[in-house]
Structures are given as C-alpha cells and as structure tokens.
Amino acid sequence: MNLRQEKILKEIVESYIATAKPVGSKSLCQKLKCSSATIRNEMARLEDLGYLEKNHISSGRIPSEEGYKYYVANLMQPKELSDKDARKLQTIFKNHELALSDAIEACVEIISEMTNYTSIILGKNSIENTLQQVNIIPLKHGNLVAIVCTDQGIVQNKQFTLPANIHMQEVVKTCEIINKMLIGTPINEVSERLEFEIKPIIAEKIEQYETIYSIFSKTFSDFANKASETVHVSGKNLLLQEPEYNDVDEIRKIMAKFEDPSLIEKIDATNDEGVNIYIGKDSEFDPNVTVIKTTYHRNGSEGTIAIIGPKRMEYDRVVGLLTFINRELNKEDENG
C-alpha cells in the first residue's frame, strides 16, 4: 500500500467510525487534494486489496475487517485521556478504602459511561486470600445474613431463613468457633477444615448442628467460587445503541452471548501483556464486534479488563483509555 492509499484508508476508517455512513470519493478530494477520479481509482485498488468494501445502498465504501486491522496496526495513534477523565479514574485508584475488586468494578462502570461500549472484568483472585472474619447479622422473622471477608478485601454475603427450631444464639456461637479456629486459613482450604475440624466440635456443643453446619458450608462453598473467579459486565445494553445492531435477531444473539459463560471466558483466553485488539472473527466472541483488552496483576490478584464494541469502534480512544488503566494498575502494584 502506498502513502496516498494509506491516507485514504485512514480517512475512510475514521470517517466511518464517526458517522457510520459509507464514504464517497467527493468527500475526500479536498482533504487529500486529489481529483475525484484519482480517489476513485485508489479506492477501487484498496477494495481489490481487501481493505475496503462497497456498500450496496450507496456508491461509498466502508472498511473491511482487514481494513480495520491494517488501520490499527499501521495508522492509528492512541488518544491521550482528557485531564477530566484521567482525574475521574485516578480518584478511584487512589481510594485505598476500596478493595481492588471494587475499584476495578467502579472503573469499568466509568469506562462504559465514557465510551458507550460494554466493559467486562474477568478476574482470577489469588489463592493467597485468607479468611479474615465471618459475621452473622440477625434480621427479622428468623432471617440472617452471613458475611465472609478475606484479608485482601473480598466480601460476600448470603441470606438464610432459619427453621423455627433453630435458635439464633446457636448460629452466633458456631460463628464464634469458626472465627477462633479458621482465621488466617487460605480460602481454598476453609471448606475442608470446616468439614473435618469444625464439624466434630460443633456436633458436641450445638443442638441441630447439621442445619447450622449446612449454612456455613454453603456460604463458604459459594464464597470460594467467587474468591477464585469474578465476572462483571457493565453497559451490556450500550452496544445495542449502535446502528449495527438494529436487527431484532442480531440483538437477541448478542444478548445471549453475554449470558454464556463459555463465550465470556474466551475473552480471557490469552494473557498477553499491554493492550491487545481482536477484531471480528479474531475476537472469538462475535464476528461483528471488536474486543480490546488489557490484563492486570496486583497484590496476588490478576484478571482482564475488556471493552466490547462494534468493529466501527473508536480504536484510538479505547486503546488510550486501556493504556492509561494498565499504567495506573501497574503503578499501584509498584507502590505496593
């Protein structure tokens, strides 16, 4: 591809990203200071090379998947965040009262607001998480909430209804035994120790111990799953505001994919450093989307932050945004 063809491709990609309308030769003449005939010839050549496609409802061209890939690899420059957007994200990362998982969730909510695209976190929390505390909060009508938290700030609560023959004091007493014996235990070992060390003790001291044991066993089982894997999707419906998704069947298909854990997990399949872009078929999520993602590693936790949008995505802005987030997370990691 020669220099003029690259300029034409860049203009077409960026114009189509901004307007979602096919680009004709006349609109490029003034910008590139070429005749309409020259532009048409070059556009035809780019189409032959597979970088442009002809839109059937007009004489204009739109980028092909290969055109987007060439643009991203050779022509696109990441866009720096505005001071306002940078401050908004830095405020979250500098809030040391927030657990890492909460900070990243708040971060992706803001990403979706900024971009109007869908954001996803796929986290793998460290097995180094240890049990910090278990609390029982009595509610009305025999209900209670069991709260479990780790030394790294992962918290989960689960609500239960006690049978009429179970006294709340016995549940609280069991909770005290668990706290006394299991604080500092790695989360992935808690269920086993609960079964073989704690259960025999509460069997001696607590009536109806089987029912009470099942409350804590279920809580820790669910918690262990959350402590090892986190998936959070923000702005799922924002994708549907794009003109590419105006067909009911297409909307239904995309929404179903967001509910399919195996497809969401594919987004996390590779753990390349930096910011990586997967366009169309390369996304392994849907042939009509682009996935741009970055990974993080901090305090024993790791994961992926991904932004999903149409192939007609603002690549320069999203790459700039994820580069900033990657840098901030690494900075936090370095500062301990």
Secondary structure, 3 states (H helix, E strand, C coil): CCHHHHHHHHHHHHHHHHHCCCECCHHHHHHHCCCHHHHHHHHHHHHHCCCEEECCCCCCEEECHHHHHHHHHHHCCCCCCCHHHHHHHHHHHCCCCCCHHHHHHHHHHHHHHHHCCEEEEEEECCCCCEEEEEEEEECCCCEEEEEEEECCCCEEEEEEECCCCCCHHHHHHHHHHHHHHHCCCEHHHHHHHHHHHHHHHHHHHCCCHHHHHHHHHHHHHHHHHHHHCEEEEECHHHHHHCHHHCCHHHHHHHHHHHCCHHHHHHHCCCCCCCEEEEEHHHHCCCCCEEEEEEEEEECCEEEEEEEEEECCCCHHHHHHHHHHHHHHHHHHHHHC
